[in-house]
Amino acid sequence: MRRPLALAGFVAAVAIVLLSGGVLTAQPARADDIRSREYWLQDYGIEQAWNTTKGKGVTVAVIDTGVDGSVSELQGAVTGGTDFSGQGSSNGQTPIDDSGDSSHGTLVASMLAGRGTGTDSGVIGVAPQASILSISVGFGASAHDPDEQIAEAVVWAVNHGAKVINMSLTRNTLDWPVSWDRAFEYADAHGVVVVAAAGNRGSGTDEVGAPATMPGVLAVAGVDQNGDASYDASSQGITIGVAAPSEGLVGVGPGGQYLLWQGTSGAAPIVSGIAALVYASHPGISADDVIQRIISTATPKGSPSPGPIYGHGLVNAERAVTANVAHVTSNPLGSLSDWVRLHRRAAATPLPTAKPQPSLPVTATPTTAVANRDVDAGGFPTVESLRSVGIPVAVYAVFGISFAAVVIGAARHFRRLRSGR
């Protein structure tokens, strides 16, 4: 069944749901006022991390409504892109408004990799020297299947050099389609960190939904300016990895308009930016180790920790970049491949490899997966298999045993007759 998707910030509330909580204001502002509003730069160790790196050489894909790369803060930041909605432009830089919020993707990108407009003016992102791939997707009534758009977008991002994929959106369901299995496994196989917003109660997301529920995905919850859990601009769930600011946010919208907004749509690019800083400061690092650095250096918050409200705690960019963190050999947030083997039990098929814009191979539908599980997985026999195989075998076995008994009895009778002579 086709599911709506939604954005994760409150500049929009679209179903896949773009996860904004809502643009609180849209008003002209002096650039230096804007920079002073970015409290997370200092409070979450980002400015301190810049003493080591600003993310140069790392490409981050923003799967969203499209990024307006012409705004001052993003000129030179958007180095590529595409459109899967059928409504945007070939480079992904035409914001799509069928979801009700054409500003969403540009806001996300500005918080992630904005260059500012001067030394102390304009919006500067967490990784201001990282590059952005703008991948536009659409979730309106006229758009083709949003689930397939997302799967195709993830594979395209991987094939075009993204080391981090930011997804400020939610399916608003705990589960996800089989096509996402394949796409996200492909990202994992190529060492790409996927960061997803947890969603917001204020826009109807009461519990974390996919992709933030998927094993291996770094799910981001939201907190207010005091570092406490946001009620409207976040949601809860056991898959939360870390928490980051989701209230009192400022970003740049299409055309260069500064907007105040809230939602985990803004918390996610803060974490995606930190992932870019980690990649840049540790050449050759694995995606598993990037995630381990982010979650293990977070400031613990709440009880239990990790828990469903803050995950492992509040992110700290400086520690994620500079701390001595032990190497891991697997994703600390779980293995999607293991989950697929356990829950789908479908016949394995090779991951997609076509470039530059591959179409995902057809994968097992839930019906096919059940059939494969019954026949191939070595589980208990089904009613159908008992009917087609078990019952005939049982009949033949009974007949064979009876025949053998008659033969043995006859042989004994003849032996007795002969001995009597």
Secondary structure, 3 states (H helix, E strand, C coil): CCCCCEEEECCCCCCCEEEECEEEEECCCCHHHHHHCCCHHHHCCHHHHCCCCCCCCCEEEEEECCCCCCCHHHCCCEEEEEECCCCCCCCCCCCCCCCCCCCHHHHHHHHHHCECCECCECCECCCCCCEEEEEECCCCCCCCCHHHHHHHHHHHHHHCCCCEEEECEECCCCCCCHHHHHHHHHHHHCCCEEEEECCCHHHCCCECCCCCCCCCCEEEEEECCCCCECCCCCCECCCEEEEEECCCEEEECHHHCEEEEECHHHHHHHHHHHHHHHHHHCCCCCHHHHHHHHHHCCECCCCCCCECCCECCECCHHHHHHCCCCCCCCCCCCCHHHHHHHHCCCCCCCCCCCCCCCCCCCCCCHHHHHHHHHHHCCCCCCHHHHHHHHHHHHHHHHHHHHHHHHHHHHHHHHHHHHHHC
